Amino acid sequence: MSPLIVETIGHSAVITMNHPPANTWTLASLQLLRDTIDKLNQDRHIRALVITGAGAKFSLPVPISTSLLRLIKAMPPLWLRHSGRRLKC
């Protein structure tokens, strides 16, 4: 089971966190999210991005381990494109 499901609907992309019931973030899922957004940024047809969670909860907070905190600090900002411009998120 993949921790993220990516669908495209017209000019929109939907990323679903697929780790119910809590949809908690892990080191691997954060890296996958970063890589997925980078890939979506290469697609000129995508104009919107929705991030949602499978099941009843979007996401629950998790204790941040030292390695996870290092990854978050080292990650470049995520950028999304909108009408030819890139928006930082």
Summary of the structure (lengths in Angstrom):
residues: 89
radius of gyration: 13.6
end to end distance: 27.0
largest distance: 39.5
contacts: 219
relative contact order: 0.23
helix: 27%
strand: 29%
